[in-house]
Amino acid sequence: MDTLATWSRRAAYAARQGARVGWFAAHGELAQAITKRVARRHGSAGSKAPRRRPIGPTPDQRRLFAQIADLFRRDLANVEAGHYPLPSGEFGSPAAFLDLSRRFLADVPKVARRRATGAHQEVFEATRDEPAGLPRYYRQNFHFQTDGWLSRDSARIYDFQVEVLFKGATAAMRRQALVPLSQLLRQKDQRRVAYADIACGTGGLLAPALTAFPRLAGVGVDLSHPYLQHARTTLSRRARARASFVTAPAEALPFADDSLDVASCVYLFHELPPKVRRQVAAEFARVLKPGGLLIFADSLQEGDLPENDGLLHLFPALFHEPYYEGYLTDDLDGMFARAGLRLREMTPAFLTRVAVYEKV
C-alpha cells in the first residue's frame, strides 16, 4: 500500500509539474512573438534595448529543461522527506488562473514597448512630486514591468510573470528555502520561533512557510504596500491568523536588536545597489539573535553553476536590472561575514542559490 501511495504521489507530481512547464513555456512563446511585433513597430534602428553576446557558456533548451527536471526531482524528494507538503496551485481556481493569463498577455505589449524604447523611469516620473518615503533606487520599472512594485495590478500578475520567465520553475526554486527552515523547526517549538520574511513581496515564501509549518507565526516586511495587501489575500484563513505585515525597507528593519530566530529573503539582493546590500546585511546581523539564521535565496552568481554563467550575464540586457551585473560578482559571503553572519551552506537550485548564514 505504501508503495502504491508513493507511486501515485510521484505520478501526480510529475503530471502537475509537466503541465505547469508546458503552460508557462507556451506563454513565454506567445510573449516573445508579441515582443518581436512591438519591436518591429518601433523599428530596430531606434531601439534602445541593449544587445550583447553571451559572456561564458549558455545552456541550450535541452539542457535548460534537464536542469528544471533536476530541480523538480529535488522538490519531490523534499516532499517525501517531510520538509513541506506536496505543492498545490498557488494561483487559485481555474477561472482565476485563466484571468491571470489574460492579464499577463494584455500587459506584454506594454512591457515590450518599454524594452524597445528603453523606458524604465515611468514610476519615478509618476512619484516625483509625492512625499519622500520610497528610496530612489526602488522607484523604477524593474523588469520593465507596468507600475514597478507600486500597484495592485502589478502585484496581481507578478508571480505569473516570473513563472513565465523561468518556465514554471520559480515556485520550486523558492521552496528550496523551506528546507533549512524545516530543519531548524524540527529542533524547536514552532510557536516560540520569531520569524520574518524580508522583502516578502506577494508572499511567495511566507505563504508556503505558514502552510508547511502550522504553528509558526511570521512577519512579512516589504516596501510596497500594494504587494503586502496582495500577500495577505494569498494566505489561507488559518495562515492569515498567524501572519502580520509591515511596510518598511530592508535597510531599516522594524525589529529590536537580537530579536529574531530566523529571517529569510528571496530575490532581494540582486535588486539592490551595492551600498544598500551592505546596509541590509548589517540589519540582518543586528536583528538576529546570536545563533540565529538567515535563509537567503537569490539569483545564482558567476561560478555557482559555470554552465549557466552566460545566461546570467544576458539577463540584465534583456530586462531592466540595473544592479544585477554587479551582484553577479559581489562577494556576498565576505559581505555577510563582515556583518557578523557566517556561511553554513550554499546549494544551487536551477538558477537560484540557497544559502544559510548564522549569526556568530
N, C-alpha and C positions, 0 to 999 in steps of 0.2 A: 504493500500500500504506500509506504514512504517513497519507494522508487517511482511508482506511478505519479504521485503528487509532485515529485521533483521534476520529472519529465514534462508533466502538464504545465508546471510553472515556467519551465525553460521555454517550452513551445509558445506559451502565451507572451512571454517577454520578447522572444525573437520576432514574433509576428507584429507585436506592437511597435518595436523599435524599427523594424524593417519598413513598416507602413509610414512611420514618422519620418525616416530619412527620405523616402520617396516623395512624401508630401512637401517637405521643405525644400528638397532639391528641385522639384518641379517649380515651386515658387521662385527659386533662385534663377532658373532658366527664363521664366517669364519676366522677372525683374531685369535681367540682362538685356532681353530683347527690347523692353521699354526704354531702358537707359541708352541703348545704341540709337534708337529712333530719336530720342530727345537730343543726343549729342549731334546727330546729323542736322537736326533742325537749327541748332545754334552754330553749326559749322565747325569742323575740326580745327580750322586755322585760327578761329577765335577762342578756342577752348583754353581755359586757364588751368584745367586739371593737369597736375604734374604727371609726366611719363618717365618711366625708368625701367631698366632691365633688372632682373633678379640679381641680388648680391649673394652668392653662395647657392647651395643646392636647393632645389624646389621639388617636392614630391609630385608625381603625376596623379591623375584622377584615381587610377587603380590603387596606388599606394596610399592616397589620402583616405579612401574608403576602407582600406585594410587597417589603418590607424583607428578609424572610427569603430570598426568591428572589435579591435583590441580593447578600446575603451568600454564598449558595451559588455564584453566578457568580464572585465574587472567590475563593472557596475553590478552585474548579476551575481558575481562572487561575493560582493559586499552584502547584497540582499541575503544570500544564503548563509553568510556568516553572522547575520543578525544585526548588522550595523544600522540599517534603515529598512523600511518596508518596501515592497515592490512598488515602483512608481506608478501613479495613476495620472490621468490627464490633468495638467495644470491650467488648461485653457477653458475649463468649464464644459458646458453642454455642446453637442454637435452644432446646434444653432449658433452658439456664441463663438465657436471655432470658425465657422463659415463667415460670421460677421467680421472677425479679425482678419480673415483672408481678404475680404472685400476692402476693409480699411487699409490694410497693408498695400494692396495693389493700387488703390486710389492715391496713396502717398508717394509711391515710387517715382512718378514724373516730377514731383516737387524736389525730391532728393536728387534726382538725375539732373535737374536744371541747375541746382547749386553746384553739383560736381562739375558740370560742363562749363559753368561760368566762374567757378572758384569762390562762390558766395558762401561765407560761413560766419558772418558777423551780424545776421539779422537779429539775433537775440540781444546782442549788445546795443544795437541801434534802438530796439524797442524798449530797452530798460535804461537807456542813457540818463533819462530825467527822473527815474524813480529814486526813492531814498536809498542811501547806502545800506548794505547788508549782505549782498552776494558778492564774493570776490570776483575780480575782473576775469581771472582765468576760467571761471565757471560759466560766465555769460557769453557763450558762443555756441554755434551749431555743431557740436561734436558729431562725427559721422555724417555730417550734412543733414542731420535729421531735423524735421519740422519742429519748431519751438524749443529746440535743445532739450533741456531737462525740465522745462518750466510750464508744462500744461498737462491736464488730464488726458488729452488726446494723445500726446507723446507717450505718457505712461501706459496708456491702454495698449498700444501696439509695440512697445519697446521689446518685450520678451519675444514676440513673434518675429520681429526684425532680426534679432540676434540668432534665433534658431534658423532662420533662412540663411544667414551669413555662414553659420557653422553646420549647415546641413542636418539640423535636428539633434546635434550632439551637445548643445550648450548645457541643458539641464543635467545631463550625465556628468559632464566635466565639473559642474558646480557641486554635485552630490559627493564628489570625492573629498570635499572639505568636511563632510559629515563623519568620515571615518575617524579622524583624530578626536572629534568631539565625542563620538560614541565610546572610544577607548578611554577618554577621560571620565565620562559619566558612569562607566561601569565600576569605577573606583569610588564614586561619591554619591551622596544623596542628591538627586536632581533638584529637589526643592530648595536646597541650600546653595546652589551654584549661581553666582552672579554672572550673567552672560549678556553681551551686547554685540550686535552686528552693525559694524560701522560702514557708512555709505550703503545702506541696505537697499536703496532703490525701490523696486517694486516688490521686494520681499522674496527674491529668488532663492536665497539661502535660509532666511529666517522662517519662511513658511514651512519648508520641508523639515527644518530642525525641530520646530514646535510640534509637527506631526509625528516625527520619529520618536521624540522623547516627551511623552505626555505629561510629565511632571515638571518639565523645565519651563521657566519663565524667561523671556528675552526682551531686550530693548532694541528697537530699530532706530538708528540715527542716520539722518540724511539732510542735505541742504535743500532738497526740493520738497516743498510741502505737497504739491500735487502728486508726486511719486509716493510719498508716505500715505496720502489718502488712498491711493490705489492699492498699496501694500496691505492696508487694513482690510480692504474688500476681498483680497485673495485668501484670507485666513478662514478656516472653519470656525464655527461658533465657539467650540471648546478651545481652540488655539488662540482666538481673539481675546479670551478671558485672561490669558497668560502673557499677552503682548502689550507693550506700551511703545509709543513713538515720540521722538524728539527731533525737532528741526534744529540742526547745528552743524557746523563744519568739523571735519575730522581733525583739523589743526587746533581746535579749541573744544575738546570733548566735555560734555556736561556731567562729568563724574569726578568724585573725590579721589585723591591720591590713594593708591593701593586698595582699590575698591572692587575690582573685577577679577573673577577667577579665570575667565576666558573671554577673549574678544575675537571676532572674525572680521575679515574684509575681503570682498570679492570684486575683482576687476576695478579696483580703485587707483592703484599706484601708477598705472600707465597713463592715466588721465591727469596726473598732477605735474606741475613744474618741479624741477629738481629741488629747489629750496623748500617747497611745501612738502615734498616727500619726507624730508628730514624733520620738519616740524611735526608731521603726523607720526613718524616713528617715535619721536620723543614723547608725544602724547600717549601712545600705546604703552610705552615704558612707565609713564607716570601713573596711569590709571590701573594697570595690572598689579595684583598682589605679588609679592615675592613667590616665585614658583608658578605664577600664572602663565597661561598660554595665549599666544597669538596664532590663530589659524589664518593663513594667508593664501589666497588663491588669485592668480592673475595670469596674464599672458606669459608664455614661455619667454625666456631671454635667449640671446645669442649663445649657442653652445649647449643649451639644455638638451635639445634633440637636434644635432647638427644637420640632419637631413631636411629639417624644416626652416633652416636659417634664411634661405632666400625668400620663402613665403612670408616670414616675419618682416623682412625689410620692404616687401611690396605693400604691406598693409597700410602704412601711413600715406603712401602715394595714391591709394585708391579711396581712402576715407580721410576726413578731416580729423587727424590725430596729431595735434601739434607737439605733444610731449613724448610720443611713443618711441621715436628714433633714439632719444637719449635714454629712455627706460631700458631699451634692449641691452645696453652695455653698462648700465649703472650697477655699482657694487652694492646690491641690496643687503647681502649678508654682513658686509662691513658696516654699512649704514646702521642696520639694526643692532649690531654688536656695540658700536659706539654709543648707542642709546641705552644699552643695558639688556638687550634681548639676544640670547644665544640660539643659533640654529640647532634644532634637534633632528630634523629630517626634511628632505625635499623629494617629491615624487612628480615626474612629468605625467600628465594625463591628456593625451592628444595635443591640443595647443595651449594647455594650461599647466602652470607649475603650482603644485600644492605644497606649501612649506609650513612647518610648525616651529615657532620660536618660543623660548622660555625666558621669563624674566629672572635674571640672576640676582 
